[in-house]
Amino acid sequence: MQIDRGSVEVVYAICSLPFEHARPTAIMTWMRQHWGIENSLHWIRDVTFDEDRQRAHTGNGAQVLATLRNIRMSFVAHKIDRPNMIIEKSDLFVRGMRAARGRLQSRLQVVVVAMLSCATITVVAPDSARADGGFESEGDQSQYDQFYTPPDPLPPGEPGDVIRTEPSRLVLEPSGQLGAIMATGTRIMYRSTDTRGNPIAVTGTYFEPDNPWPGSGPRPLLSYAPGTVGQGDQCALSRVFNQGIHWSPWLDLMVNYEETFVATMVARGFAIVMTDYEGLGTPGTHTYVNRLAEGHAVLDAARAAQRLPGTSLDPHGPVAFWGYSQGGGAAASAAELVSSYAPELDVVGTYAGAPPADLVEMLPYMDGNVLVGAAGYLINGFIYAYPELADAIHERMTPRGEDLLAKTRHQCVQETSFKFMFRHLRGYFTKDLDQLVREEPFKTLFEAQRLGRHQPSAPVLIVNNRYDPLVPWTQASQLGRDWCAQGAQVEFWTNEEPPFLNKASVNHALTFWVDGERALQWVADRFNGLPAAPNCGQF
């Protein structure tokens, strides 16, 4: 049956079929076949139950999947003309209603609600994965709350001091049966410094390799800056490494794409510490691509790892920074800041892949991109880091822009991509982009994040695809030239993969894997004491 916009589909359940015949995947297939809709996910909405009125109504947050799993039912579709009509079918009550929201006003959304006397309904809201690879309920979230809530006030100490630790299960996928990360994981909380110089708590993961270091000197430490994962606490990779994949209905998804290199690195004997950054997992908002906050988090993670007891690290051993995309910018920031912020670290090199060095140049590339929604992360981070500018920022946001900020604040990157892909930034702001970045407060905010004004003290490898549709090659090469002009040892490598499906950021994503092995060998050479081969003046 094809849906008409002017009608309401009411779905009601008959307490008849066994549980296995009413699994969500079967329901999805049935809805596609009988309703003629391509994406059935949009047609299932939240439900809660009013026991006093014995009637169901809309509720909050992703509860319908768990509800379906706890009801023995089959589904039948009927079309009626009165949205508010209550249908009674023996001991079943169902209410159909319209739900229009924002840009979906032309799309009929249906709330399916039911109460069955033959089934005890227990609503459980899946939120994130358990350590055993399953999916945990909202109540299970307390295991994370206890660790990720920092003491208030923070204990006395210095940047890089360890606040608390606990064992961290490491898996490549939820079951933990398909392959392994050859390391012992430790979840850490450590002191760091925010944009304003205030002490904060940041979390991360330390990976102690099972294999010995085959190179020269003591075991090296890679301070690994992860790429974009989102802005919700559930996206923090120190959590996702326990889960393999984070998923909560319907689109709250986080696939841990960093695990590929982590597994390779520890197998080769590198110790790794990976920061979550400010506000990911811990209270507050993640300050996305914030130069100071991210650079400090990467540097203090290295300090914390070298201060952990019971590891194979030399407390004064060699360190390198590693990152791609958002992580490339964070690694580049750490390379710039180490001389003044953490001069005691023995830094031998930095790999900065596709670093967002100049956000003014990058912003137009985000427009219409699959990752355009990351602009919400950026603005949310500005508001949190610079609260005195919050009103001025909000004045330049349209209602659609405010909606973007509210939604992305709690999303992982896959959900943000699904919901905002290929949209244009102009609709989120009250002014054109070129005018916006030239006026306050954004002029000062963007300038404060620009990389290239401080000389790295150790060799740097910058890698960027020439046709990168998200992080432009031109601003990455300018970063290299700026550093060269200050006397830094910079090796710049251009990935020449031709453009393909640009707005899908294919060239951006593939370079991460294609040139990752080159970067890893470059870092290994630095740890083994081989001289770098800078190519300043040739790019």
C-alpha positions in Angstrom: 0.0 0.0 0.0 1.4 3.4 -1.0 1.2 6.1 1.6 -0.7 9.3 0.9 0.5 12.5 2.5 -3.1 13.4 3.6 -3.7 10.2 5.5 -2.4 8.5 8.6 -1.1 5.0 8.8 -2.1 3.3 12.0 -0.3 0.2 12.9 -1.7 -2.0 15.6 -0.4 -5.2 17.0 -2.2 -8.5 17.7 -0.8 -10.6 20.5 -0.3 -13.7 18.5 3.1 -14.3 17.0 6.1 -15.6 18.9 9.0 -13.2 19.6 11.3 -14.5 16.8 8.7 -13.5 14.1 8.6 -9.9 15.3 12.2 -9.0 15.3 12.9 -5.4 14.2 14.6 -6.5 10.9 11.5 -8.4 9.9 9.3 -5.5 10.8 11.4 -3.2 8.7 11.1 -5.6 5.7 7.3 -5.8 6.2 6.9 -2.0 6.3 8.9 -1.6 3.1 6.9 -4.2 1.3 3.4 -3.1 2.5 3.9 0.6 2.9 6.0 1.3 -0.2 8.5 3.4 1.6 12.2 3.3 1.0 13.5 4.1 4.5 11.3 2.6 7.2 13.5 3.9 10.0 11.8 7.3 9.7 8.4 5.8 10.4 9.1 4.3 13.8 9.1 6.8 16.7 9.5 6.8 20.4 6.8 5.4 22.8 6.2 5.4 26.5 3.2 4.0 28.3 0.7 5.7 30.6 -0.4 2.8 32.9 -3.2 4.8 34.5 -4.9 5.7 31.2 -3.8 2.4 29.6 -2.7 4.4 26.6 0.5 4.9 24.9 2.0 8.3 23.8 5.1 9.8 22.5 8.1 9.8 24.8 11.7 10.6 24.7 14.7 9.0 23.2 15.0 5.8 21.1 12.8 3.5 23.2 10.8 1.9 20.4 13.3 -0.8 19.4 13.5 -2.2 23.0 9.7 -2.0 23.2 9.3 -4.0 20.0 11.8 -6.6 21.3 9.6 -7.1 24.4 6.2 -7.4 22.8 5.0 -10.6 21.2 3.2 -9.1 18.2 2.6 -9.0 14.5 1.8 -5.8 12.6 -1.1 -4.8 10.4 -1.4 -1.5 8.6 -4.7 0.4 8.3 -5.4 3.8 6.7 -7.7 6.2 8.5 -8.6 9.8 7.9 -8.7 11.0 11.5 -5.2 11.3 13.0 -6.5 11.6 16.6 -8.7 8.6 16.5 -8.3 6.1 19.2 -8.8 2.5 18.0 -9.7 -0.2 20.4 -9.0 -3.8 19.2 -9.9 -6.2 22.1 -7.3 -5.5 24.7 -5.2 -3.2 22.5 -5.1 0.5 22.3 -3.3 2.4 19.5 -3.1 6.0 18.8 -2.2 7.4 15.4 -1.1 11.0 15.1 0.8 13.3 12.8 4.3 14.5 13.7 5.8 17.3 11.6 9.1 18.7 12.5 11.3 21.3 10.7 12.1 20.2 7.2 10.0 17.1 7.5 6.7 19.0 7.5 5.7 17.4 4.1 6.5 13.9 5.4 3.9 12.1 7.4 5.4 10.6 10.5 3.5 8.1 12.5 3.6 7.3 16.1 2.9 3.7 16.7 1.7 3.1 20.3 0.3 0.0 21.9 -0.6 -1.6 25.1 -1.2 -5.4 25.3 -2.8 -7.2 28.2 -1.1 -10.5 27.1 2.4 -9.1 27.4 4.3 -7.3 30.1 6.0 -4.4 28.4 9.3 -3.3 29.8 10.8 -0.3 28.0 14.6 -0.2 28.0 16.5 2.5 26.1 19.7 1.1 24.6 22.3 3.7 24.9 25.7 2.3 24.3 27.6 -1.0 24.2 28.5 -3.0 27.3 32.1 -4.2 27.8 31.0 -7.7 26.9 30.0 -6.6 23.4 26.3 -6.3 23.9 24.2 -3.2 24.1 23.6 -1.6 27.4 20.6 0.0 28.9 20.4 3.5 30.3 21.0 2.1 33.7 24.3 0.5 32.6 25.6 3.9 31.7 26.5 4.3 35.4 29.7 2.3 34.9 30.9 5.1 32.6 29.6 7.9 34.7 31.6 6.8 37.7 34.9 6.9 35.8 34.3 9.9 33.5 33.0 12.3 36.2 36.1 14.0 37.5 36.6 14.8 41.2 35.4 18.3 42.1 37.6 20.1 42.7 40.4 18.4 40.8 43.2 17.2 43.1 46.3 19.3 43.2 48.9 18.6 40.5 50.5 19.5 37.3 49.4 19.0 33.6 49.8 15.4 32.7 49.3 14.0 36.2 47.2 10.9 36.3 43.9 11.4 38.2 42.6 7.8 37.9 42.9 4.6 35.9 41.1 1.4 35.3 41.5 -1.6 33.0 40.1 -1.1 29.5 38.9 -4.1 27.4 40.2 -3.7 23.8 38.1 -5.2 20.9 38.0 -4.7 17.2 34.3 -5.6 16.9 31.5 -6.2 19.4 32.0 -9.9 19.9 35.7 -9.6 20.5 36.2 -12.8 18.6 37.4 -11.5 15.2 41.0 -10.6 15.7 42.6 -8.8 18.6 44.5 -5.7 19.5 47.8 -7.1 20.8 48.0 -4.9 23.8 46.7 -4.3 27.3 44.4 -1.3 27.6 44.2 1.1 30.5 41.6 3.8 30.6 43.1 7.0 32.0 41.9 10.4 33.3 44.6 13.0 33.5 45.1 16.7 34.1 45.3 19.0 31.2 44.7 22.7 30.3 41.8 24.3 28.5 41.9 27.2 26.0 42.0 29.7 28.9 44.7 28.0 30.8 42.4 26.5 33.4 43.0 22.9 34.7 40.6 20.3 33.3 40.3 16.5 33.4 40.7 14.7 30.1 40.3 11.0 29.5 42.0 8.6 27.1 43.5 5.1 26.6 47.0 3.8 27.1 48.0 0.7 25.0 50.8 -1.4 26.5 52.0 -3.7 23.6 52.3 -7.4 24.1 55.3 -7.5 21.6 58.7 -6.1 22.3 60.1 -3.1 20.6 62.4 -4.4 17.8 64.0 -1.0 17.1 66.9 0.8 18.7 66.6 2.5 22.1 63.8 2.2 24.6 60.2 1.5 23.7 58.8 4.6 21.9 55.5 6.3 22.7 53.0 7.6 20.1 50.7 10.2 21.4 47.8 9.5 19.0 45.4 12.3 18.2 42.2 10.7 16.8 40.2 12.2 13.9 36.6 13.4 14.0 34.3 11.1 16.1 31.5 13.5 17.0 30.6 15.6 20.0 28.5 13.2 22.1 30.1 11.6 25.2 29.3 8.2 23.7 31.7 8.9 20.9 34.8 9.0 23.1 37.2 6.4 21.7 38.2 5.3 25.2 34.6 4.0 25.4 34.4 2.7 21.8 37.5 0.6 22.1 35.6 -1.4 24.7 32.7 -1.9 22.3 34.2 -2.3 18.8 31.2 -0.4 17.4 28.9 1.9 19.3 25.3 1.7 18.3 22.0 2.9 19.8 18.7 3.2 17.9 18.4 4.4 15.4 21.3 6.3 13.9 23.6 6.8 16.9 26.5 5.0 15.4 30.3 5.2 16.0 32.6 2.9 14.0 36.1 3.0 15.3 38.1 3.6 12.2 41.2 4.4 14.2 41.5 0.8 15.4 43.2 -0.3 12.2 46.3 1.7 12.8 46.3 1.1 16.6 46.3 -2.6 16.1 49.1 -2.4 13.6 51.2 -0.1 15.7 51.0 -2.1 18.9 51.8 -5.3 16.9 55.0 -3.6 15.9 55.9 -2.7 19.4 54.9 0.9 19.6 53.2 2.0 22.9 50.3 4.3 22.3 48.3 6.8 24.3 45.2 8.2 22.7 43.4 11.2 24.1 39.7 11.7 24.0 40.2 15.5 23.9 38.4 18.0 26.1 34.7 17.3 26.7 34.5 13.9 25.0 33.3 11.5 27.7 33.9 14.0 30.4 31.5 16.8 31.4 31.3 19.9 29.1 31.3 20.3 25.4 34.0 18.9 23.1 36.0 21.9 21.8 36.3 20.6 18.3 39.5 21.7 16.3 40.4 24.1 19.1 44.1 24.6 18.6 45.1 25.1 22.3 42.8 22.6 24.0 43.6 19.8 21.5 47.4 20.5 21.5 47.4 20.5 25.3 45.4 17.2 25.4 47.9 15.5 23.1 50.9 16.7 25.1 49.5 15.9 28.5 48.4 12.4 27.3 52.1 11.7 26.6 53.1 13.0 30.0 50.4 10.9 31.7 51.5 7.7 29.8 55.1 8.2 30.9 54.0 8.7 34.5 51.8 5.5 34.6 53.3 2.8 36.9 53.9 -0.7 35.7 54.5 0.1 32.0 57.4 -0.7 29.8 58.0 3.0 29.0 61.1 4.9 30.0 59.8 8.0 31.8 62.1 10.1 29.7 61.8 8.0 26.5 61.1 9.2 22.9 57.7 10.5 21.9 56.1 11.2 18.5 52.7 12.8 17.7 50.4 11.1 15.2 47.0 12.3 13.8 44.9 12.7 10.6 42.2 15.2 9.9 41.1 16.6 13.2 43.9 14.5 14.7 46.3 16.0 12.2 45.5 19.5 13.4 45.8 18.4 17.0 49.2 16.7 16.3 50.4 19.8 14.5 49.3 22.0 17.4 51.2 19.7 19.8 54.3 20.0 17.6 54.0 23.8 17.8 53.4 24.0 21.6 55.7 21.4 23.0 58.7 23.7 23.3 56.8 26.1 25.5 54.2 23.8 27.2 56.0 20.5 27.6 59.7 21.1 27.0 60.7 18.0 29.0 59.2 15.6 26.4 61.8 14.0 24.0 59.9 14.6 20.8 61.4 13.0 17.7 58.8 13.8 15.1 55.2 14.5 14.2 52.9 13.1 11.5 50.2 15.6 10.7 47.8 14.1 8.0 45.3 16.5 6.4 45.6 19.1 9.2 42.9 21.7 9.3 45.4 24.5 9.6 43.2 27.4 8.4 39.5 27.1 9.2 38.7 30.2 7.1 39.9 28.4 4.0 38.4 25.1 5.1 34.9 26.4 5.8 33.8 26.7 2.1 35.0 23.2 1.5 32.7 21.9 4.2 29.7 23.5 2.4 27.7 20.8 0.7 30.1 18.1 1.9 29.1 14.8 3.6 30.6 16.2 6.8 29.0 19.6 6.6 27.3 18.9 9.9 30.8 19.1 11.6 30.2 22.9 11.5 27.9 22.3 14.4 30.7 20.7 16.4 32.9 23.7 15.6 30.4 26.4 16.6 29.3 24.4 19.8 33.0 24.3 20.7 33.4 28.0 20.2 30.4 28.7 22.5 31.8 26.5 25.2 35.4 27.8 25.0 34.4 31.4 24.7 31.2 31.9 26.7 31.5 35.7 26.5 30.9 35.5 22.8 28.0 33.1 23.0 25.3 35.8 22.5 27.1 37.2 19.5 27.4 33.8 17.9 23.8 32.9 18.5 22.8 36.2 16.8 24.4 35.0 13.6 22.6 31.6 13.6 19.3 31.1 11.9 16.6 28.8 13.4 18.0 26.0 11.2 21.5 26.8 12.6 20.3 26.6 16.1 18.7 23.2 15.3 22.1 22.1 13.9 23.9 23.1 17.1 21.3 21.4 19.3 21.4 18.1 17.4 25.1 17.7 16.7 25.9 18.5 20.3 25.1 14.9 21.2 25.8 13.1 18.0 28.6 10.9 16.7 30.0 11.6 13.3 28.2 8.9 11.4 24.8 10.1 12.6 25.7 13.7 11.8 26.7 12.6 8.3 23.5 10.7 7.8 21.3 13.6 8.9 23.1 16.6 7.5 25.1 15.4 4.5 25.3 17.6 1.4 23.5 20.5 2.9 24.7 24.1 2.5 26.0 26.2 5.3 24.3 29.4 4.2 21.0 28.2 5.6 22.5 28.0 9.1 23.9 31.5 9.3 22.4 34.9 8.8 25.2 36.0 6.5 27.2 34.6 3.6 30.3 32.7 4.6 32.8 35.1 3.1 31.2 38.0 5.0 30.8 35.9 8.2 34.5 35.0 8.5 35.6 38.7 8.1 33.4 40.0 10.9 33.5 39.5 14.6 33.2 37.3 16.5 34.2 34.7 13.9 37.1 36.7 12.6 39.0 36.4 15.9 37.8 32.9 16.6 39.0 31.5 13.3 42.3 33.4 13.5 42.9 32.0 17.0 42.8 28.4 15.7 45.2 29.0 12.8 48.3 26.8 12.8 51.8 27.7 11.5 52.8 30.6 13.8 55.2 28.6 16.0 58.2 26.5 14.9 58.1 22.8 15.6 61.2 21.6 17.4 61.3 18.2 15.7 60.8 17.0 12.1 57.3 17.0 10.7 55.6 15.0 8.0 52.6 16.6 6.4 50.4 14.5 4.1 47.4 15.8 2.1 45.6 14.8 -1.0 45.8 17.4 -3.7 42.1 17.2 -4.4 41.0 16.7 -0.8 37.4 18.0 -0.8 37.2 18.7 3.0 40.6 19.8 4.2 42.2 21.7 1.3 45.7 20.9 0.1 46.4 24.6 -0.3 46.1 25.4 3.4 48.1 22.3 4.4 50.9 23.2 2.0 50.8 26.8 3.4 51.3 25.4 6.9 54.4 23.5 5.7 55.8 26.7 4.1 55.1 28.7 7.2 57.0 26.2 9.3 59.9 26.0 6.7 60.2 29.8 6.9 60.8 29.5 10.6 63.6 26.9 10.1 61.6 23.7 10.8 62.4 20.4 9.2 59.3 19.7 7.1 58.6 16.9 4.7 55.5 17.5 2.7 54.0 14.6 0.7 51.1 15.1 -1.8 48.8 12.2 -2.4 47.9 12.5 -6.1 44.8 10.3 -6.1 42.5 11.9 -8.7 39.2 13.4 -7.5 36.4 10.9 -7.0 32.9 11.6 -5.6 34.3 14.8 -4.0 31.3 15.7 -1.9 31.5 12.3 -0.3 35.0 13.1 0.9 36.4 10.0 -0.8 39.8 11.6 -1.4 40.0 12.7 2.2 39.1 9.3 3.7 41.2 7.1 1.4 44.4 9.1 1.9 44.1 8.2 5.6 44.7 4.5 4.8 46.7 4.8 1.5 49.4 6.8 3.1 49.2 5.5 6.6 51.9 2.9 6.1 54.2 5.6 4.6 53.6 7.7 7.7 54.2 4.8 10.1 57.5 4.0 8.5 58.5 7.7 8.7 57.7 7.7 12.4 59.7 4.4 12.9 62.7 6.0 11.2 62.6 8.9 13.6 62.5 6.6 16.6 65.4 4.6 15.2 67.5 7.8 14.9 67.5 8.1 11.1 67.8 11.6 9.7 64.7 13.2 8.2 64.6 14.3 4.6 62.9 17.7 4.6 61.8 19.1 1.2 61.2 22.8 2.0 61.2 24.9 -1.1 59.8 22.0 -3.2 56.1 22.3 -2.5 
